[in-house]
Structures are given as structure tokens and as C-alpha cells.
Amino acid sequence: MAWIYHQYSGELYHNDKLVFRNGYSGNGIHKNNPASESIRGKGPIPRGRYTIGGYTNSKGAMTIHLEPSQSNNMYGRDLFRIHGDSRSRPGEASEGCIIVGKEARREIIDSMDRELIVE
């Protein structure tokens, strides 16, 4: 079953279960604002389908790569990830990436489900 991320609320679900409540994507007035999804470096991740790829430690522990579906309107944006928050500037770590806690990222990595739907 697919992972579901609600762009407007920052909630992450899997198998109809709330996995993480206080996620976010984007920054400033654009954070979790669907009307801003086209704004590069500020708006939230665009709505659509993504393939969950491997992970690295490029933006902290368990940074998960996301590959957008060709049917998504990406507005010329790319390089979306799921990663953790900034320790020095909490709430300001996203230029469009999805920010969730370490336990949620571990659950995504351990899951066999590789589809993320951003609504």
C-alpha cells in the first residue's frame, strides 16, 4: 500500500495509519501551502506520485530520495527528499523536501512499499 503525505497538514500515513503528525514541506509563508507548490526553493513538494528510492546521509541521517512520476507537474523543480529537521533552525530545513522525524523515516526505509502519494 502507498504512503500518503498531506501537503497542507504535514501528516504522513501508511496503511491508513497516521505515522507522523507534524511534518512539513517548504518554508516561511509557503510551508505546507498547496498554492505555493510551483515556487522553487520555497514551496512544498508538488502534489503527485513519487517512487521512494534509496537513502543516504546527505542531509542528515536517513535522507530518502524521491523520484517523481512522469505524470507529475514538477514546475521545473527537482531533487526532492524526505529528511529530518534542522537542529540549529527547527522548522526551516525545507526548500520543498518533506521533513519528518527519524522514526518515520526508519519506518519508510524498512517498508516494502515504494510509492508515495502527495495530496
A tleap script that builds the chain and sets N, CA, C and O, in Angstrom:
source leaprc.protein.ff14SB
mol = sequence {
  NMET ALA TRP ILE TYR HIE GLN TYR SER GLY
  GLU LEU TYR HIE ASN ASP LYS LEU VAL PHE
  ARG ASN GLY TYR SER GLY ASN GLY ILE HIE
  LYS ASN ASN PRO ALA SER GLU SER ILE ARG
  GLY LYS GLY PRO ILE PRO ARG GLY ARG TYR
  THR ILE GLY GLY TYR THR ASN SER LYS GLY
  ALA MET THR ILE HIE LEU GLU PRO SER GLN
  SER ASN ASN MET TYR GLY ARG ASP LEU PHE
  ARG ILE HIE GLY ASP SER ARG SER ARG PRO
  GLY GLU ALA SER GLU GLY CYS ILE ILE VAL
  GLY LYS GLU ALA ARG ARG GLU ILE ILE ASP
  SER MET ASP ARG GLU LEU ILE VAL CGLU
}
set mol.1.N position { 0.837 -1.177 0.000 }
set mol.1.CA position { 0.000 0.000 0.000 }
set mol.1.C position { 0.887 1.248 0.000 }
set mol.1.O position { 1.972 1.237 0.582 }
set mol.2.N position { 0.438 2.307 -0.641 }
set mol.2.CA position { 1.228 3.530 -0.786 }
set mol.2.C position { 1.305 4.322 0.518 }
set mol.2.O position { 0.425 4.238 1.375 }
set mol.3.N position { 2.372 5.084 0.638 }
set mol.3.CA position { 2.496 6.093 1.671 }
set mol.3.C position { 1.734 7.319 1.188 }
set mol.3.O position { 1.729 7.612 -0.008 }
set mol.4.N position { 1.095 8.034 2.099 }
set mol.4.CA position { 0.334 9.228 1.745 }
set mol.4.C position { 0.855 10.393 2.590 }
set mol.4.O position { 0.896 10.313 3.818 }
set mol.5.N position { 1.252 11.478 1.911 }
set mol.5.CA position { 1.673 12.694 2.605 }
set mol.5.C position { 0.688 13.797 2.242 }
set mol.5.O position { 0.460 14.075 1.065 }
set mol.6.N position { 0.109 14.421 3.257 }
set mol.6.CA position { -0.837 15.517 3.040 }
set mol.6.C position { -0.072 16.839 3.051 }
set mol.6.O position { 0.418 17.295 4.085 }
set mol.7.N position { 0.010 17.429 1.877 }
set mol.7.CA position { 0.788 18.649 1.677 }
set mol.7.C position { 0.328 19.798 2.574 }
set mol.7.O position { 1.161 20.576 3.041 }
set mol.8.N position { -0.945 19.920 2.821 }
set mol.8.CA position { -1.494 21.051 3.578 }
set mol.8.C position { -1.368 20.890 5.092 }
set mol.8.O position { -1.427 21.879 5.823 }
set mol.9.N position { -1.197 19.656 5.573 }
set mol.9.CA position { -1.159 19.441 7.028 }
set mol.9.C position { 0.164 18.879 7.531 }
set mol.9.O position { 0.459 18.970 8.723 }
set mol.10.N position { 0.965 18.300 6.639 }
set mol.10.CA position { 2.218 17.686 7.051 }
set mol.10.C position { 2.053 16.307 7.659 }
set mol.10.O position { 2.994 15.775 8.248 }
set mol.11.N position { 0.866 15.716 7.527 }
set mol.11.CA position { 0.630 14.380 8.082 }
set mol.11.C position { 1.065 13.308 7.084 }
set mol.11.O position { 0.842 13.426 5.879 }
set mol.12.N position { 1.690 12.261 7.617 }
set mol.12.CA position { 2.158 11.132 6.822 }
set mol.12.C position { 1.423 9.880 7.274 }
set mol.12.O position { 1.389 9.562 8.463 }
set mol.13.N position { 0.833 9.169 6.309 }
set mol.13.CA position { 0.062 7.956 6.593 }
set mol.13.C position { 0.638 6.764 5.845 }
set mol.13.O position { 1.236 6.907 4.779 }
set mol.14.N position { 0.445 5.590 6.425 }
set mol.14.CA position { 0.764 4.328 5.766 }
set mol.14.C position { -0.252 3.295 6.221 }
set mol.14.O position { -0.484 3.120 7.418 }
set mol.15.N position { -0.852 2.617 5.261 }
set mol.15.CA position { -1.895 1.630 5.567 }
set mol.15.C position { -2.993 2.230 6.449 }
set mol.15.O position { -3.435 1.604 7.412 }
set mol.16.N position { -3.423 3.433 6.115 }
set mol.16.CA position { -4.488 4.153 6.834 }
set mol.16.C position { -4.135 4.493 8.280 }
set mol.16.O position { -5.017 4.835 9.069 }
set mol.17.N position { -2.859 4.402 8.630 }
set mol.17.CA position { -2.408 4.721 9.988 }
set mol.17.C position { -1.560 5.988 9.953 }
set mol.17.O position { -0.666 6.123 9.118 }
set mol.18.N position { -1.847 6.916 10.867 }
set mol.18.CA position { -1.035 8.121 10.981 }
set mol.18.C position { 0.343 7.733 11.516 }
set mol.18.O position { 0.459 7.189 12.615 }
set mol.19.N position { 1.380 8.013 10.737 }
set mol.19.CA position { 2.751 7.674 11.117 }
set mol.19.C position { 3.471 8.884 11.712 }
set mol.19.O position { 4.256 8.750 12.651 }
set mol.20.N position { 3.195 10.069 11.155 }
set mol.20.CA position { 3.842 11.284 11.653 }
set mol.20.C position { 2.884 12.450 11.489 }
set mol.20.O position { 2.308 12.643 10.419 }
set mol.21.N position { 2.716 13.223 12.547 }
set mol.21.CA position { 1.703 14.280 12.578 }
set mol.21.C position { 2.248 15.657 12.191 }
set mol.21.O position { 1.538 16.417 11.532 }
set mol.22.N position { 3.445 15.998 12.562 }
set mol.22.CA position { 3.929 17.376 12.439 }
set mol.22.C position { 4.996 17.570 11.374 }
set mol.22.O position { 5.949 18.323 11.578 }
set mol.23.N position { 4.843 16.897 10.239 }
set mol.23.CA position { 5.787 17.091 9.154 }
set mol.23.C position { 5.548 18.421 8.463 }
set mol.23.O position { 4.547 19.095 8.704 }
set mol.24.N position { 6.480 18.782 7.605 }
set mol.24.CA position { 6.278 19.992 6.807 }
set mol.24.C position { 7.088 19.916 5.525 }
set mol.24.O position { 8.014 19.116 5.396 }
set mol.25.N position { 6.718 20.765 4.586 }
set mol.25.CA position { 7.410 20.889 3.312 }
set mol.25.C position { 7.318 22.346 2.884 }
set mol.25.O position { 6.240 22.940 2.901 }
set mol.26.N position { 8.450 22.915 2.501 }
set mol.26.CA position { 8.503 24.328 2.151 }
set mol.26.C position { 8.877 25.166 3.357 }
set mol.26.O position { 9.036 24.646 4.461 }
set mol.27.N position { 9.019 26.482 3.137 }
set mol.27.CA position { 9.417 27.330 4.258 }
set mol.27.C position { 8.715 28.679 4.235 }
set mol.27.O position { 8.164 29.110 3.223 }
set mol.28.N position { 8.760 29.328 5.394 }
set mol.28.CA position { 8.123 30.632 5.548 }
set mol.28.C position { 6.627 30.554 5.289 }
set mol.28.O position { 5.969 29.598 5.697 }
set mol.29.N position { 6.095 31.556 4.614 }
set mol.29.CA position { 4.656 31.593 4.330 }
set mol.29.C position { 4.237 30.516 3.335 }
set mol.29.O position { 3.045 30.287 3.131 }
set mol.30.N position { 5.215 29.857 2.717 }
set mol.30.CA position { 4.933 28.822 1.720 }
set mol.30.C position { 4.858 27.419 2.328 }
set mol.30.O position { 4.456 26.470 1.654 }
set mol.31.N position { 5.240 27.290 3.589 }
set mol.31.CA position { 5.264 25.983 4.255 }
set mol.31.C position { 3.864 25.369 4.260 }
set mol.31.O position { 2.896 25.996 4.692 }
set mol.32.N position { 3.776 24.113 3.766 }
set mol.32.CA position { 2.513 23.354 3.722 }
set mol.32.C position { 1.398 24.125 3.013 }
set mol.32.O position { 0.222 23.940 3.326 }
set mol.33.N position { 1.758 24.982 2.069 }
set mol.33.CA position { 0.787 25.797 1.341 }
set mol.33.C position { 0.677 25.289 -0.098 }
set mol.33.O position { 1.547 25.586 -0.917 }
set mol.34.N position { -0.375 24.529 -0.424 }
set mol.34.CA position { -0.516 23.976 -1.773 }
set mol.34.C position { -0.449 25.028 -2.884 }
set mol.34.O position { 0.010 24.719 -3.984 }
set mol.35.N position { -0.887 26.243 -2.629 }
set mol.35.CA position { -0.853 27.296 -3.651 }
set mol.35.C position { 0.576 27.694 -4.016 }
set mol.35.O position { 0.795 28.351 -5.034 }
set mol.36.N position { 1.548 27.301 -3.196 }
set mol.36.CA position { 2.950 27.666 -3.421 }
set mol.36.C position { 3.788 26.533 -4.004 }
set mol.36.O position { 5.007 26.674 -4.105 }
set mol.37.N position { 3.174 25.416 -4.389 }
set mol.37.CA position { 3.966 24.260 -4.818 }
set mol.37.C position { 4.826 24.534 -6.053 }
set mol.37.O position { 5.765 23.781 -6.313 }
set mol.38.N position { 4.538 25.568 -6.806 }
set mol.38.CA position { 5.328 25.885 -8.001 }
set mol.38.C position { 6.535 26.772 -7.697 }
set mol.38.O position { 7.335 27.034 -8.596 }
set mol.39.N position { 6.686 27.236 -6.473 }
set mol.39.CA position { 7.746 28.193 -6.136 }
set mol.39.C position { 9.019 27.455 -5.729 }
set mol.39.O position { 9.087 26.837 -4.666 }
set mol.40.N position { 10.017 27.533 -6.591 }
set mol.40.CA position { 11.290 26.839 -6.391 }
set mol.40.C position { 11.988 27.333 -5.115 }
set mol.40.O position { 12.101 28.536 -4.878 }
set mol.41.N position { 12.450 26.379 -4.305 }
set mol.41.CA position { 13.216 26.706 -3.110 }
set mol.41.C position { 12.408 27.195 -1.924 }
set mol.41.O position { 12.965 27.441 -0.854 }
set mol.42.N position { 11.084 27.341 -2.099 }
set mol.42.CA position { 10.252 27.854 -1.006 }
set mol.42.C position { 8.966 27.063 -0.816 }
set mol.42.O position { 8.556 26.813 0.318 }
set mol.43.N position { 8.327 26.666 -1.911 }
set mol.43.CA position { 7.046 25.979 -1.829 }
set mol.43.C position { 7.185 24.525 -1.434 }
set mol.43.O position { 8.282 23.969 -1.474 }
set mol.44.N position { 6.070 23.900 -1.049 }
set mol.44.CA position { 6.092 22.484 -0.675 }
set mol.44.C position { 6.285 21.588 -1.895 }
set mol.44.O position { 6.162 22.035 -3.035 }
set mol.45.N position { 6.583 20.348 -1.645 }
set mol.45.CA position { 6.723 19.357 -2.702 }
set mol.45.C position { 5.432 19.332 -3.531 }
set mol.45.O position { 4.342 19.314 -2.958 }
set mol.46.N position { 5.531 19.329 -4.856 }
set mol.46.CA position { 4.319 19.297 -5.685 }
set mol.46.C position { 3.504 18.019 -5.486 }
set mol.46.O position { 4.049 16.941 -5.251 }
set mol.47.N position { 2.191 18.172 -5.585 }
set mol.47.CA position { 1.297 17.023 -5.475 }
set mol.47.C position { 1.548 16.057 -6.622 }
set mol.47.O position { 1.899 16.459 -7.731 }
set mol.48.N position { 1.360 14.773 -6.331 }
set mol.48.CA position { 1.543 13.738 -7.342 }
set mol.48.C position { 2.074 12.459 -6.736 }
set mol.48.O position { 2.009 12.246 -5.526 }
set mol.49.N position { 2.602 11.611 -7.609 }
set mol.49.CA position { 3.129 10.308 -7.199 }
set mol.49.C position { 4.650 10.302 -7.311 }
set mol.49.O position { 5.231 10.878 -8.231 }
set mol.50.N position { 5.270 9.638 -6.350 }
set mol.50.CA position { 6.725 9.547 -6.297 }
set mol.50.C position { 7.126 8.111 -5.987 }
set mol.50.O position { 6.410 7.392 -5.290 }
set mol.51.N position { 8.271 7.704 -6.509 }
set mol.51.CA position { 8.865 6.428 -6.129 }
set mol.51.C position { 9.870 6.705 -5.017 }
set mol.51.O position { 10.720 7.587 -5.137 }
set mol.52.N position { 9.761 5.949 -3.946 }
set mol.52.CA position { 10.683 6.070 -2.820 }
set mol.52.C position { 11.931 5.277 -3.169 }
set mol.52.O position { 11.869 4.068 -3.394 }
set mol.53.N position { 13.061 5.967 -3.212 }
set mol.53.CA position { 14.319 5.333 -3.584 }
set mol.53.C position { 15.141 4.961 -2.369 }
set mol.53.O position { 14.619 4.760 -1.272 }
set mol.54.N position { 16.425 4.877 -2.590 }
set mol.54.CA position { 17.347 4.551 -1.513 }
set mol.54.C position { 17.540 5.743 -0.590 }
set mol.54.O position { 16.867 6.767 -0.710 }
set mol.55.N position { 18.473 5.581 0.329 }
set mol.55.CA position { 18.722 6.677 1.264 }
set mol.55.C position { 20.211 6.884 1.462 }
set mol.55.O position { 21.016 5.974 1.264 }
set mol.56.N position { 20.562 8.099 1.858 }
set mol.56.CA position { 21.940 8.480 2.148 }
set mol.56.C position { 21.922 9.276 3.454 }
set mol.56.O position { 20.902 9.350 4.139 }
set mol.57.N position { 23.050 9.859 3.777 }
set mol.57.CA position { 23.128 10.756 4.930 }
set mol.57.C position { 23.455 12.179 4.474 }
set mol.57.O position { 24.038 12.955 5.232 }
set mol.58.N position { 23.081 12.523 3.234 }
set mol.58.CA position { 23.455 13.809 2.640 }
set mol.58.C position { 22.862 15.015 3.361 }
set mol.58.O position { 23.495 16.070 3.411 }
set mol.59.N position { 21.683 14.883 3.910 }
set mol.59.CA position { 21.049 15.983 4.654 }
set mol.59.C position { 20.725 15.504 6.067 }
set mol.59.O position { 19.680 15.838 6.626 }
set mol.60.N position { 21.626 14.726 6.627 }
set mol.60.CA position { 21.410 14.140 7.938 }
set mol.60.C position { 21.067 12.664 7.795 }
set mol.60.O position { 20.960 12.135 6.689 }
set mol.61.N position { 20.902 12.020 8.929 }
set mol.61.CA position { 20.644 10.578 8.951 }
set mol.61.C position { 19.388 10.224 8.163 }
set mol.61.O position { 18.356 10.883 8.289 }
set mol.62.N position { 19.488 9.191 7.362 }
set mol.62.CA position { 18.352 8.630 6.622 }
set mol.62.C position { 17.650 9.666 5.740 }
set mol.62.O position { 16.460 9.933 5.910 }
set mol.63.N position { 18.384 10.234 4.815 }
set mol.63.CA position { 17.813 11.126 3.803 }
set mol.63.C position { 17.324 10.255 2.659 }
set mol.63.O position { 18.125 9.599 1.993 }
set mol.64.N position { 16.021 10.242 2.423 }
set mol.64.CA position { 15.388 9.335 1.460 }
set mol.64.C position { 15.149 10.062 0.142 }
set mol.64.O position { 14.580 11.153 0.117 }
set mol.65.N position { 15.590 9.447 -0.949 }
set mol.65.CA position { 15.425 10.016 -2.288 }
set mol.65.C position { 14.019 9.754 -2.818 }
set mol.65.O position { 13.456 8.680 -2.603 }
set mol.66.N position { 13.456 10.743 -3.511 }
set mol.66.CA position { 12.138 10.618 -4.136 }
set mol.66.C position { 12.267 10.879 -5.632 }
set mol.66.O position { 12.881 11.862 -6.045 }
set mol.67.N position { 11.694 10.004 -6.433 }
set mol.67.CA position { 11.693 10.153 -7.886 }
set mol.67.C position { 10.269 10.442 -8.336 }
set mol.67.O position { 9.388 9.602 -8.150 }
set mol.68.N position { 10.019 11.621 -8.931 }
set mol.68.CA position { 8.653 11.960 -9.334 }
set mol.68.C position { 8.175 11.141 -10.524 }
set mol.68.O position { 8.966 10.761 -11.387 }
set mol.69.N position { 6.888 10.878 -10.562 }
set mol.69.CA position { 6.266 10.236 -11.715 }
set mol.69.C position { 6.340 11.201 -12.896 }
set mol.69.O position { 6.301 12.418 -12.716 }
set mol.70.N position { 6.446 10.650 -14.097 }
set mol.70.CA position { 6.483 11.497 -15.290 }
set mol.70.C position { 5.179 12.258 -15.481 }
set mol.70.O position { 5.151 13.264 -16.190 }
set mol.71.N position { 4.103 11.794 -14.861 }
set mol.71.CA position { 2.812 12.474 -14.999 }
set mol.71.C position { 2.665 13.675 -14.049 }
set mol.71.O position { 1.718 14.450 -14.183 }
set mol.72.N position { 3.584 13.832 -13.102 }
set mol.72.CA position { 3.527 14.966 -12.169 }
set mol.72.C position { 3.865 16.274 -12.877 }
set mol.72.O position { 4.683 16.291 -13.797 }
set mol.73.N position { 3.242 17.361 -12.454 }
set mol.73.CA position { 3.671 18.693 -12.864 }
set mol.73.C position { 4.676 19.149 -11.814 }
set mol.73.O position { 4.298 19.486 -10.692 }
set mol.74.N position { 5.957 19.160 -12.179 }
set mol.74.CA position { 7.008 19.484 -11.221 }
set mol.74.C position { 7.433 20.958 -11.275 }
set mol.74.O position { 8.266 21.385 -10.475 }
set mol.75.N position { 6.884 21.723 -12.188 }
set mol.75.CA position { 7.174 23.158 -12.283 }
set mol.75.C position { 8.672 23.444 -12.418 }
set mol.75.O position { 9.155 24.481 -11.965 }
set mol.76.N position { 9.398 22.521 -13.040 }
set mol.76.CA position { 10.834 22.699 -13.204 }
set mol.76.C position { 11.639 22.431 -11.947 }
set mol.76.O position { 12.839 22.704 -11.914 }
set mol.77.N position { 11.007 21.906 -10.922 }
set mol.77.CA position { 11.673 21.630 -9.642 }
set mol.77.C position { 12.137 20.176 -9.603 }
set mol.77.O position { 11.566 19.322 -10.283 }
set mol.78.N position { 13.168 19.893 -8.811 }
set mol.78.CA position { 13.681 18.525 -8.715 }
set mol.78.C position { 14.434 18.329 -7.396 }
set mol.78.O position { 14.476 19.216 -6.542 }
set mol.79.N position { 15.022 17.150 -7.259 }
set mol.79.CA position { 15.850 16.780 -6.102 }
set mol.79.C position { 15.090 16.772 -4.784 }
set mol.79.O position { 15.592 17.254 -3.768 }
set mol.80.N position { 13.894 16.229 -4.801 }
set mol.80.CA position { 13.106 16.146 -3.573 }
set mol.80.C position { 13.546 14.957 -2.730 }
set mol.80.O position { 13.911 13.904 -3.254 }
set mol.81.N position { 13.505 15.143 -1.426 }
set mol.81.CA position { 13.926 14.139 -0.454 }
set mol.81.C position { 12.947 14.139 0.720 }
set mol.81.O position { 12.100 15.021 0.858 }
set mol.82.N position { 13.099 13.118 1.553 }
set mol.82.CA position { 12.481 13.101 2.878 }
set mol.82.C position { 13.651 13.087 3.854 }
set mol.82.O position { 14.494 12.193 3.800 }
set mol.83.N position { 13.705 14.064 4.738 }
set mol.83.CA position { 14.811 14.104 5.703 }
set mol.83.C position { 14.360 14.740 7.007 }
set mol.83.O position { 13.205 15.141 7.153 }
set mol.84.N position { 15.281 14.825 7.942 }
set mol.84.CA position { 14.972 15.357 9.262 }
set mol.84.C position { 15.078 16.871 9.324 }
set mol.84.O position { 15.535 17.516 8.380 }
set mol.85.N position { 14.653 17.422 10.440 }
set mol.85.CA position { 14.638 18.866 10.650 }
set mol.85.C position { 16.035 19.382 10.991 }
set mol.85.O position { 16.932 18.607 11.322 }
set mol.86.N position { 16.201 20.670 10.906 }
set mol.86.CA position { 17.439 21.336 11.285 }
set mol.86.C position { 17.505 21.449 12.807 }
set mol.86.O position { 16.527 21.834 13.448 }
set mol.87.N position { 18.649 21.115 13.375 }
set mol.87.CA position { 18.812 21.278 14.823 }
set mol.87.C position { 19.020 22.739 15.188 }
set mol.87.O position { 18.548 23.197 16.228 }
set mol.88.N position { 19.724 23.468 14.335 }
set mol.88.CA position { 20.024 24.869 14.641 }
set mol.88.C position { 18.875 25.810 14.283 }
set mol.88.O position { 18.726 26.870 14.892 }
set mol.89.N position { 18.054 25.421 13.286 }
set mol.89.CA position { 16.919 26.254 12.874 }
set mol.89.C position { 15.685 25.380 12.676 }
set mol.89.O position { 15.244 25.198 11.541 }
set mol.90.N position { 15.121 24.840 13.743 }
set mol.90.CA position { 13.948 23.969 13.609 }
set mol.90.C position { 12.820 24.663 12.851 }
set mol.90.O position { 12.530 25.841 13.063 }
set mol.91.N position { 12.195 23.895 11.962 }
set mol.91.CA position { 11.092 24.430 11.178 }
set mol.91.C position { 11.520 25.139 9.910 }
set mol.91.O position { 10.681 25.647 9.166 }
set mol.92.N position { 12.850 25.180 9.653 }
set mol.92.CA position { 13.363 25.899 8.484 }
set mol.92.C position { 14.250 25.031 7.598 }
set mol.92.O position { 15.059 25.561 6.837 }
set mol.93.N position { 14.117 23.714 7.680 }
set mol.93.CA position { 15.021 22.818 6.951 }
set mol.93.C position { 14.595 22.526 5.521 }
set mol.93.O position { 15.360 21.917 4.772 }
set mol.94.N position { 13.399 22.940 5.118 }
set mol.94.CA position { 12.861 22.516 3.824 }
set mol.94.C position { 12.848 23.619 2.775 }
set mol.94.O position { 12.417 24.744 3.028 }
set mol.95.N position { 13.334 23.261 1.592 }
set mol.95.CA position { 13.164 24.088 0.395 }
set mol.95.C position { 12.183 23.381 -0.536 }
set mol.95.O position { 12.124 23.671 -1.731 }
set mol.96.N position { 11.423 22.462 0.023 }
set mol.96.CA position { 10.468 21.654 -0.734 }
set mol.96.C position { 10.505 20.193 -0.330 }
set mol.96.O position { 9.563 19.450 -0.605 }
set mol.97.N position { 11.581 19.772 0.319 }
set mol.97.CA position { 11.662 18.396 0.805 }
set mol.97.C position { 10.632 18.187 1.916 }
set mol.97.O position { 10.170 19.138 2.546 }
set mol.98.N position { 10.288 16.927 2.138 }
set mol.98.CA position { 9.378 16.565 3.227 }
set mol.98.C position { 10.210 16.342 4.486 }
set mol.98.O position { 11.181 15.585 4.466 }
set mol.99.N position { 9.838 16.989 5.563 }
set mol.99.CA position { 10.559 16.878 6.831 }
set mol.99.C position { 9.705 16.083 7.816 }
set mol.99.O position { 8.605 16.500 8.179 }
set mol.100.N position { 10.225 14.937 8.238 }
set mol.100.CA position { 9.566 14.109 9.255 }
set mol.100.C position { 10.633 13.577 10.208 }
set mol.100.O position { 11.827 13.660 9.921 }
set mol.101.N position { 10.203 13.037 11.330 }
set mol.101.CA position { 11.109 12.529 12.349 }
set mol.101.C position { 11.843 11.258 11.940 }
set mol.101.O position { 11.490 10.594 10.965 }
set mol.102.N position { 12.866 10.946 12.712 }
set mol.102.CA position { 13.731 9.799 12.445 }
set mol.102.C position { 12.966 8.478 12.453 }
set mol.102.O position { 13.217 7.614 11.613 }
set mol.103.N position { 12.040 8.314 13.390 }
set mol.103.CA position { 11.286 7.062 13.474 }
set mol.103.C position { 10.435 6.858 12.220 }
set mol.103.O position { 10.330 5.741 11.714 }
set mol.104.N position { 9.831 7.928 11.722 }
set mol.104.CA position { 9.021 7.838 10.499 }
set mol.104.C position { 9.903 7.488 9.307 }
set mol.104.O position { 9.510 6.679 8.466 }
set mol.105.N position { 11.085 8.084 9.223 }
set mol.105.CA position { 11.999 7.771 8.118 }
set mol.105.C position { 12.453 6.320 8.197 }
set mol.105.O position { 12.561 5.648 7.172 }
set mol.106.N position { 12.717 5.837 9.393 }
set mol.106.CA position { 13.108 4.433 9.565 }
set mol.106.C position { 11.978 3.521 9.096 }
set mol.106.O position { 12.233 2.509 8.443 }
set mol.107.N position { 10.742 3.864 9.420 }
set mol.107.CA position { 9.590 3.058 9.008 }
set mol.107.C position { 9.448 3.033 7.481 }
set mol.107.O position { 9.129 1.996 6.902 }
set mol.108.N position { 9.685 4.170 6.841 }
set mol.108.CA position { 9.631 4.224 5.374 }
set mol.108.C position { 10.707 3.323 4.778 }
set mol.108.O position { 10.431 2.536 3.873 }
set mol.109.N position { 11.921 3.436 5.279 }
set mol.109.CA position { 13.041 2.642 4.768 }
set mol.109.C position { 12.784 1.154 4.951 }
set mol.109.O position { 13.074 0.361 4.055 }
set mol.110.N position { 12.244 0.767 6.095 }
set mol.110.CA position { 12.005 -0.649 6.390 }
set mol.110.C position { 10.792 -1.214 5.669 }
set mol.110.O position { 10.640 -2.432 5.577 }
set mol.111.N position { 9.934 -0.353 5.163 }
set mol.111.CA position { 8.716 -0.790 4.480 }
set mol.111.C position { 9.043 -1.356 3.098 }
set mol.111.O position { 10.024 -0.957 2.471 }
set mol.112.N position { 8.230 -2.270 2.643 }
set mol.112.CA position { 8.355 -2.790 1.282 }
set mol.112.C position { 7.630 -1.885 0.281 }
set mol.112.O position { 7.805 -2.043 -0.927 }
set mol.113.N position { 6.835 -0.959 0.758 }
set mol.113.CA position { 6.060 -0.080 -0.122 }
set mol.113.C position { 6.939 1.059 -0.619 }
set mol.113.O position { 7.575 1.758 0.170 }
set mol.114.N position { 6.965 1.234 -1.925 }
set mol.114.CA position { 7.850 2.201 -2.560 }
set mol.114.C position { 7.114 3.312 -3.288 }
set mol.114.O position { 7.709 4.013 -4.106 }
set mol.115.N position { 5.830 3.484 -3.003 }
set mol.115.CA position { 5.082 4.564 -3.630 }
set mol.115.C position { 4.665 5.586 -2.580 }
set mol.115.O position { 4.153 5.235 -1.517 }
set mol.116.N position { 4.894 6.859 -2.902 }
set mol.116.CA position { 4.447 7.970 -2.070 }
set mol.116.C position { 3.478 8.794 -2.901 }
set mol.116.O position { 3.780 9.170 -4.034 }
set mol.117.N position { 2.323 9.071 -2.336 }
set mol.117.CA position { 1.352 9.948 -2.981 }
set mol.117.C position { 1.278 11.226 -2.154 }
set mol.117.O position { 0.980 11.189 -0.960 }
set mol.118.N position { 1.551 12.348 -2.798 }
set mol.118.CA position { 1.441 13.652 -2.142 }
set mol.118.C position { 0.107 14.248 -2.556 }
set mol.118.O position { -0.142 14.481 -3.739 }
set mol.119.N position { -0.744 14.492 -1.573 }
set mol.119.CA position { -2.087 15.043 -1.832 }
set mol.119.C position { -2.185 16.455 -1.310 }
set mol.119.O position { -3.235 17.087 -1.433 }
savepdb mol mol.pdb
quit
